[in-house]
Structures are given as structure tokens and as C-alpha cells.
Amino acid sequence: MTFDLAAPVEELALELINLESVSGDERAIADAVEVALRSAGHLEVIRDGDAVVARTDLGRGERVAIVGHLDTVPIRGNVPGRLEGGVLWGRGAVDMKAGVAVLLSLAAQLAEPSRDVTWIFYDHEEVDASLNGLGRLALHRPDLLAVDFAVLGEPTSAGIEGGCNGTLRVEARIPGVAAHSARAWKGTNAIHGAAPLLAALAAYRPKTVAVDGLAYREGMNAVRIAGGIANNMIPAECLVTVNYRYAPDKTRDAALAVVRKVLESAGVPGLEIAVTDHGEACRPGLDAPIARSFVEAVAATGAPAPKAKFGWTDVARFGSLGIPAVNYGPGDPELAHADDERVAVEQITMVREGLAAWLHG
């Protein structure tokens, strides 16, 4: 398949939807993207697995990364897509083939942007972080991520969402003593022992933290609980998984200290706490001059003022390198992964207009 990068952006987005690319099966779409970008003589094109990078090299004073992922979650009767009444329907319409269409259209047509641009189209975003194509690029080709500012085309309803909250998951182990449930007094019920810990979590009031002028709403919740091995036994262990979504004013260690303080306040004897997963937070860096210029360009399209990104996204990979990064793309994030995934064509063209204005300077 060959993409027509000169087509109206909504038609290009439909072509992308109709080329299935569920995580782990991105080879065909990466091949088509690579071929299309190599036809643009002003771009250097680099392939790494199923990630495709295209770069201008004009000697500009600034370099920016504009990034989108090629994969989608599994299809559920929503491919092929369709354009109907000014709305694009289909798997990936929101997350994030409409955004990828904007990026491809601009990459091909902006031969002389006012800033050098590294366009990145990567694989395996929707699955385990160890497979993430952007993470692989950071490991194999860190030079490709050496930029002054980054924009990820994640769905934001065509407004800027700066940085992202961090996510920390810990497993709290409550010990008990096994016994037959007919002689419960011989044991110590670990599930019952979790009650004060759960009460401490229920009583916890998360903060809203201002970072670079954006308000990040935190949250700490029990998200999973497990205990017991038989219906006639007093459980000897209870495991409570806790997820803390924390603002980008904190490091991992500072976030872990907050979780420990809350859990240990429950006074559970023998409590053990172990980190099982972590995604770094990212500051939006909207005070940087390059970020301010981006905000101004997007505001001219009629977009609302920037707001915080509460969920974790790959902007954090840039944040860990000290690079300010934002999310900006067409589509309502609440429709991402929905069976009726859809995006207004107006939002697609609005995002293209905002990025084009900024890159033209």
C-alpha cells in the first residue's frame, strides 16, 4: 500500500485506519510510512525495527521532535473506517491515526520549517513498556531524541495538555497466620488485617499541585487485592496493589515516600511494601521560550488554554532527558480505545493548522 501524503488530511487518516496495525503487527504500516516519507527529498529517513524517523537538516537554531505511534489496540468490528457527516470513524481514529495523518501530511509538505524537525513514528505504544518503540530508539539512537522541545500527537481534543502525571504502583503485603477456618482463633486473618490499610487509603485526600502554571490532580488508590488459597482456610497473606498518580513536582523517590507515609500510618504489623511498576512524571516546561511560541500558535486556532495531562504518556521519555514536552492531537481522549472511536474532521484540520503555523514561524 502507498499513502498519498498530498491528500486531504482526513482522507489520509482514513487510509491509515484501513491499514490494520494492532500492536505487534506494525510492519505493513511502517513499510508504507517509510516509502511515503522517502519520496520527500528534503527528509533524511531512518528505520529502526518498525519505527520510522524522518529529519530535516537545515541548520536551524532549534530542533523539535513531533511524535506519533503507529499501533492500535485490537480491532472490534471498527475497520474499515468511514468518513460521514464531518466525522472520521474507525479503530485508531482517536488513538492516534488522525494525529499520525497530521504529522505525515506536514512532514511531506513542510520542506523549509523555521525549526529543524525530527518526525518520529513508532511501534508498540499500546503494550508493555519494555516493547515500546520510542524507548527502543532512546536506547539505540539517543541522538535522535536530542531536541529542544517535543510534541506528542496523543488525543487532547485539539488543545495542549502539558507534561504528564507520574504513575507508581506498589504491592503492600499484609502477613497473617494460616489456620483451618473451623478453628479461626488458631490463626491471624491477613485479609482482615488489610482493613486499616484500606481505611487509610480511603481517608487520604490527594492534592492538586500547580507545576509551570498547570494544575495536576493526584490520586492514590487500591486497584487490586488478593488473598487466601482455599475456602476453608484463614489466609496467611493479603496483597494490596496501590497506584499513586503523582504530579511532576516529585521524583520517584519522593512519590514513594508519600505512599509509604500513607500506608505505614495504618499501623499494620509486619507490613512490607515493594515497587512493582513506575512511569516517570514529566514537567510541561511551558515557561521555556520555545514552549511559549507553541502555545501562542495553538491559541491562534481557537484552542483553549493549556491544561495538565493526568494520564501517563510517552512525553515522560523526553521529560527524563530534561526536554520539555506536551501532548497535542485531535480526538477526545475519552473515546480512545472505544468501539465507536471517532473524531471530528474539524479537530484534525485544527491541529494541522496549529502545528503548521508554529513550524512556519
Secondary structure, DSSP 8 states (H G I E B T S, - for coil): ----TTS-HHHHHHHHHHS--BTT--HHHHHHHHHHHHT-TT-EEEEETTEEEEE--S--S-EEEEEEE--BS--SS--S-EEETTEEESTTIIIIIHHHHHHHHHHHH-SS-SSEEEEEEES--SS-GGG-HHHHHHHH-GGGG--SEEEE----TTS-EESB-EEEEEEEEEE-B-EEGGGGGGSB-HHHHTHHHHHHHHH----EEEETTEEEE-EEEEEEEEE-SSTTEE-SEEEEEEEEEE-TTS-HHHHHHHHHHHHHTT--TT-EEEEEEEE--B---TTSHHHHHHHHHHHTTT----EE--S--THHHHHTTT--EEE--SS-GGGTT-TT-EEEHHHHHHHHHHHHHHHH-
